[in-house]
C-alpha cells in the first residue's frame, strides 16, 4: 500500500478534514467524511484512496513534524542523540490523547497500520531514523558493525515494543525504557534519558 500523493485541492481538503477528526479523537468514517465534504464516496476514494491509506497519510502527517522536532531538540551526539530523539518521539506518541484514543478504539487495526508493511508509516519512520543514524556515523560519532538501515529498523521495533506495550503485553508504555534499549543497541551502556517523566 502507498500513500496517495495528489496535489488537488480536494485531496488537501479531505486530508485536513480527516486530520481534524483524528485529532478530536473521532473514528474516521469515510461515508461521513465524504458527506461532510459534499462529495460522493467514490470521489473521496479517488482523492485519498481507501480508509487505511487515508489513515496512514494522517498518521504520518502528524508523526513527521513530531519526529523532526525530536531530532532538532537533541543536544547530545552519537548513540545518546539517537536515543534522545527516539525517547522524545516515543513520549510524544504516549502523551497524545488522540493517538491513544485511536489505539484503544482500534488496537489490532492500529498496530497493523503502524507496525507492518501494510502501511508506509513504519517505512517512513525507519527512513527518518536511518538518516539520523547515518548522520551520526558520517560525523564519526557512532561506529557500529550493522548498517544504518538495519539499526534504524531495530530502533523502530524497540520503540514499538514500548510505545504499544499496553496493547501488546498489557504493560504500561515507557519511552525511557525504549531509549535505554536503543542506546544499548548502539553500544552506550551508560546512557540516561533526559526530560522524560520519571
N, C-alpha and C positions, 0 to 999 in steps of 0.2 A: 504494500500500500504506500502511496506517496501523497504528500500534502499538495492539494491543488495550488497553483501559483498564478492565478488570474490577476489582471490589472484592472478589471472592470470595476465601476463604481458599485455595481450590485454585489460583487464579491466582498469588497471592503465593508459595505453596509451590513451584509449578512454576518461577517466575522465580528464586527463591532457589536452587533446586537447579541450574538451568541456569547461573546466575552462578557457583556454586561449581565446576562442571565447567569453565567457561570460564577462570576464574582458575587452575585447576590445569593449564591448557594442553591439556585434552582436547577432542576433537571432539564437538560437540553432536549426539547421535544421538537422534532423537525416540522411536524404539521403545524404546531402553534407558531413556530418561528416564521414559517412561510406566510401564515395568515397575518402575523404582525407586520411583515414586510410588504404585504399586499401583493404577493405573487403566488403562483401555484407551486406545489412541491417539486414538480419536475424542473421548474426554473431554478429553484433553490438548489436542487441537485446539480444542475449544470454549472451553477456558480461555485459551489463549495464541495461537491462530492457527497458521499453518504455521511451519516452521523459520526461514525468513527473518524473519518477524515476531517470533519469539522472540529470535533473534539481535539484531535491531535494538533490541528492548527491553533486552536485556542490555548491549549496547554503549553505549546512551545512559545507562543506569543507572550505568555506570562513568564515562562521559565527563562527564556533567553536574556531579557534585561536583568532578571534577578541573578543569574549566573555571572553576567558581565559585572554587575555591581559587587558581587562577592570577590571576584578576581581583582577588581580595582581597589578594594578595601584592604587587601593583604599588604603587610609591611615587611614580612619575612621573605626568605628566599629558599630555594631548593625544596626538599620534602615538606618543610614547615609551611611554605607558601601554598603548596598544592593542598595540603591537609587543611589549612585555614580556609581556603576557598571552598573546599568540599563541605567543611563544617558550617560556614555561613549560608551556603546554598541549602544544605540539608535542614538547618534550623529554620530558614525562611519557609520551606515546604511544611515543616512540622507545625509552624505557628500560623500558617494561612488558614483562616476558618473556612473559606470557600473550597480550598483544596481538601481539607479534612472532611468537609461535608460530602464532597464527591466520593472520597474513599469509603466513607460509611454507607453512602447510598448505593453505590455500585462497586463493591470491593473486587469481585472477580473481573469485571469488565475494566475497572481502573487499572488493575495490575497487568492485564493483557495489553492495554493501551500504552502503559508506561514502561513496561519491563521486557517486552518481547519484540520480535521482528514484525509483529502485526501492525506496528506503528513506527513512524520515523522519530518519535520523541526520544527514545533511548539512543538512537543513532546520532541525533543532534547533540545530546549531552556527551556522548563518548567523543564525538568530533571536537567539541569545545574543550573537553578535558585533555584530549590529545595535544591540542595546540598549546595549552598551558604547560603540560609535561615537556613537550619538545622545546618550548622556550627556555625552561629551566635547564634542560640538557645542553642546549646551544650556548647558554651563558656559563656553562661549567659548574653550575650549582647542584647538579644531580647526575650521578653516574649509576647506571643500573644495567644488568645483563639483559633485561627484557626491553622490547621496543616500546616507544611512546604509545603506540596504538594498543598494544596488549595491556600495558599498565592502565591506560585510560579505561579500557573495558572492565578491568578488575576493580578500579576505583568506583566506577558506576555501579557495579554489582554490590560492592561493600556498602555504598550509600543506600541502595535499595533495601538491603537486608535490615538496616537500622531505621530508615525512614518509614518503611512499611511493616515494621516489626509487629505492630498490633494486629495487622491483618494476617501476616504470615505465621507468627508464633504465639500471638496473644501477649507479648511483652510490650513495654512502653517504647515508643520511638525515642531514639537517643543520638543526637548529632555528635556529641562529644565522643562517644564510643566509636562512631564511624570515623571521625577524624583521627583518633589514636590508631585505629586499624589501618587507615590509609597511610599514615606516617610510618607505621611498622612495615607495611608492604614496600615502602620506598626506602627503607633502611635507617629510619630515625626512631630509635627505641627510647629516646628521652623526651619526645615531643609532649607538650602540654597545651591543650586547646586554650584559646583566648576568647573572651567576650561571649561565652555561652552560658546559659542557665546552669547553675550547679545542682 
